[in-house]
Amino acid sequence: MPVKGYDSVNLPSGLYSKVKALVKTRVDMGYRSITEFVAEAVRKRTEEIEKTNNPASQPE
């Protein structure tokens, strides 16, 4: 059961392993947990999609 205020998602095992290794070995990146890494990745991608799909943000 997820922690209150959180939901869960499933990742392919290979992708999870890559993220886990990055978080563990690349402490210089500043991620303290897999959750933190995934949340930032999803946030950045969501913002990117919103910018490209928003006609108001596109130059004329």
PyMOL commands that set and color helices and strands:
alter all, ss='L'
color gray80, all
select helices_A, chain A and resi 13-25+27-29+34-53+55-57
alter helices_A, ss='H'
color red, helices_A
deselect
rebuild
show_as cartoon
